[in-house]
């Protein structure tokens, strides 16, 4: 049974946070030309974006991941694919897939992993699969834009300790990132990462350093939460570097010279949805052009700001539950009854 007083308290706290964020946003807009954001790569706080109709060749990468834990075995099932859309003045005239519209599943099994190791292993295997697919699509299609679902860099949680057995797998992933960056730069492809639900706080950190009086009010806000108050439809933030100190960042320093070329901004393409985090490699088009193209791609629905090509990649790559179940049934049949696959006790108890 719900505690009514607790629910009322939670609602009151949430509304109070929103009031604080809204007050800071209004102050920032009012003083837009007076506050200096030293880490911004552009002069102004906000910019109007004129969305461009998609034109040319675009590609997008996404992957699906299914996992199942058994007594003595951790199973991973993966699929990664690329989608190609060719537009002419906003109209889709051609599409394609790499390696196919429904590529075969990749499977991997491990045993004896701690919970945190299993999560890291799953993430690194997914990244390796998606990056390999992205490189193949780049070499096949040479698109003007190549979109990645998520960040253009691995997460801190993906990096294992130096004595981990997954250190070599991590370094393979880093090498694939570097190969993707160099291939995109050499061919003039705009490499862009689009994050649906970012929890990043880099913009908040920049604002808090420029406006110390706002730091307390923004302490429990993420970038997209606050920017939903700050940005109006058709606006974006200034561009800033992915990291203040790439050479000191535990992940970015592994990417070498490319670390300093990953740029970020937030854009609110439509009034009915929240801002998107956009990361891009600063090796091809100017900031403003990337923003205009991405705003055009993401403004196709009034209440869901996300590129149609990434939606298609997500739908094609997603694993249906029955696909994972089929793998489990096939594996169980081949293992046989002498050493059967036992589910974990928490998943097989005869009572609730």
N, C-alpha and C positions, 0 to 999 in steps of 0.2 A: 504494500500500500504506500502511496506517495505521501510524503510529509509536505503539506500545503505551505507551511511557513518556509521550508527550505526552498521550495520552488519560487516563492515570492522573493526571497532573498537573492537567488540566482538571477532572476529577471531584473531585479533592481540593480545588481552589480553590472550586468551586461549593458543596460541602458545608460548607466553612469559612465561606463567606458566609452560608449558611443558618443555621449555628450562631450567628453574630454577630447576625443579624437576630432570631433567636428569643430570644436573651438580652436584647436591647434591648426586644423586645415584652413579655417577662415582667416586666422592670423597670418598664415603663410601666404595665402592668396592676396591679402591686403598689402603685405609687405614684400611682394614678389621681387621687386627691383631693388630692395634695400638689404636683404639678407644674402650674404655671400656663402655659397656652398663650395668649399675649396676642393672637394673631390669630384665635383661635376666636370664633365668634359665639354659642357656647353654653357653659354652665358646665362640663359634664363631657367627658371624653375620648371615651367610648363610650356608645352608647345602644342599648337593646333596641328592636327594631322589631316591632310587631304587624302582620303583612301584612294588607292589606284585599283582599277579593275585588273584582275589577274590577266597577264599576257605573257606567253612563253611557256617554257617547260619547268615544271615543279616536280620534286620527288619528296617522299616522306617515308620514314622508317618507324616501325613499331614492332614490339615483340610480345608474345604471350608466355606465361610461366605458370606451370602447375607443379605442386609438390605434395608428397605424401610421406608420412613417417611410419615406419614399421619397426618392430623389434629386430634390430640388427641391420637395418637398411634404410637409407634416406633416398627417396626417388625424386628426380627432377625430370619434368617434361617441358620442352621449350619449342617455340616456333618464332621465327623472325622473317619478315618480308618487307619489301619496298613497293610503294605505289607510285606510278607516274601519271600526272595529269598535264595535258597540254591545253592551254587556254588561248583563245583569240578574243581580245577585247571583252573579257569577262565570261565568255561562253566556252564551256568544255567541249573540245573537238576530238580529243583522243585520250586514251588511258592505257596503262599497261602495268604488269607486275613483275617483280624479280624476287626469287628465282622463278616463282609461279604464283598463281592466285591462291593456291592452297598447298604450300610446300610440305614435305614430310616432316614429321615430328622428330626432334632431337631428344635423346634420352641419356641420362647420366645417373649413376648410383654411387653412393658413398656409405660408409659405415663408421661408427665410433666418433661422430662429431658432437661437440657441445652445441647448445642451442645457438649461441652467438656465432659460432663457426659455420653452422648450417646456413644461417641467414646471410653471412658474408659470402660463402661459397655460391649460394643461389644468385645473389646480386652480381657477382663477378662473371658467372656463367651466362647470365642474361645479357650483361654488357658485351661480353665477347661475341655472343651470337648476333646481337643487333649491330655492333660496329662492323663485323665482318660483312654483314648484309649491306650496310651503308656504303662501305668501300666498293663492293661489287656493283651496286646501283650507280654510284658516282662514275665508275669506269665505263659502265655500259651506256648511260644516258647523257652524261655531262650536262646536268640540268642547270638552269640559272639559279634556282634555289633548292637546297636540300634541307628538309625539316626533320628534326629529331624530336621525339616525344620526351620532354624533360630537359635536363641540363646538358650543357656541352662539356661538362667535366664530371668525373666520378665524385661520389660523396666521401666525406671523411671516414664514415663507417665502412667504406669499401676497402680501406687500406689496412692490410694485416701487419702485425709486428714483424720485425726483421727475421725472427726465428720461426715464423709460421710456415707450414707446408704450402700455404697458398701464396707465398711471396712471388713465386715464378708465374703463377696465374695472373696475379695483379700486374706484374711487369709486362706480361703479354697484352693485357688490356690497355695499359699505358702506351705501348707501342702501336696498338691499333688506333688509339686516339690521335697520336702524332701522325700516323699515316693518313688518316682521314683529313686532318687539318692541312697537311702539306698537299694532298691531292686536290682539295677544294681550292686552296690558294693558287696552285699552279694552273688550274683550269678556269679560274675566275668565277667559281660557284660560291654563292652566298650560303654559308653554313649557319643554320639558325636552330636554336633550341627553344621550344615552346612548352612552358610548364603550366598545366591546368590549375593546380591548387598549390601554389608555392607557399612555403612557410619561411622563406628568406627574410632576413632583417637588415640587409645591407643598406637599403634606402633609409630605414629608421635610424641606423647608426650614423649615416651622413647628416641627417637632419638634427639628430640629438647633439652632435658635435658643433653644428652651426648655431643651434638654438638650445643651449643648456637648460633654459627655463622650461622647455617642453619635454625634457628627457623623462621625467617621472610619469607624465601623462601617457607617453608612448611606450613605456617599459613593457607593457603586456600586449602590444600590438605587433602584428607582422606587417610586412610591406603592403601586401594586397589588401589587408583589412583597413589599414590607414588610408591607402591611396584610393580606396572606394569612396572615402569621404572627400578626398582632395581633388580627384580628377572628375571632370565632366565628360560626357560622351564626346568622342572625337578628339581627346587630348592624350598626351603622353608626358611622362617625366623627362627630365634631362637624362642623357646617357652617362653612365659611370662604369668604371672598371669592375670586373667580377670580384676582385679582391684588392684591398688597400695595399697589401704587401705580398705580391705573388711569390716572391722568393722565400718568404717565411711561412707561407701557407703549406701545411703538410702534404696536401694533394697537388696543388698547382706547381710547387717546385719540382715535382717529378715530370711535369709536362714540358719543362725546359723553356725555350724562347716563346712558345705558343701561349704560355700562361698570361702574359701581359697583353695579349691580343683579344682576349675574351671580354666582350663588352655587354652591358645590360641596360635595359630600360623597361618601364612599365607603360602599357597602353590600355585605354578603355575604349574599345571600338564601338560599343553600343550602350544605350542607356539602361537596357534591361538586364545587364550582366556585369560582373565584376572585372577589375583589371586583370590583364595577363602579364606574366613575366616573360620577356623576350631576351634571349642571349644570342649573340652573333659574333662571328669571327671578323675582326676588322681588317680583312684582306681584299675585299671586293668593292661593293657599292658604298656610297656615303651613308652616314647615320640616317639622314632624313629620308632617303630613298628606301632603305630597309623598313623604316617605320611606316611609310605610306603603303608599301606593298603588303606588309603584314596586316595593317589595319584593313586593307581591302579584302584580304583572304579571310579575316576573322569576323567580318561584318555581314555575313550572309544570312544570319538569323537574328532577330531583334532581342532574343532572350538567351542565346547561347553563343558566346564569342569564342570560336575555335575554328581552325581551318578544316574545310571539308575533306581535304586530302589526308589529314591526320586522323580524322574520324574514320575514313575508309580503311586506313592502315590498321587502326585499332580493332575495327570489326573483323577484318580478315585474319589478324594475328591472334585474337583472343581464343583461348582454349575452352571449348565446351566441356562441362563436367563429364559427359559420356565419353569424350576422347581420353581423358585421364583414366576413367574407369576401365575402358577397353585395354589400355596399356597394363593396368594392374591385373586384370583378369588373365591376359595373355602371359604376363610374367609369372603369375601364380601357377598357371597350368604347366609352364615349362620348368619351374622349380620343383614341382611335384609335392607329394605328401611327406616324404622323408624329412625334408627341412622346409616346412611350409612358411609362408610369410604371415607372421603374427602381427595384427594391429596392436598399437599401444593400448594399455589397459584403460586409459581414460577415454579411448574411443570405442571400447568394446564391452563396457560393464553392462550387466543385465538389468540394471535399475537406474533411475534418474536421481 
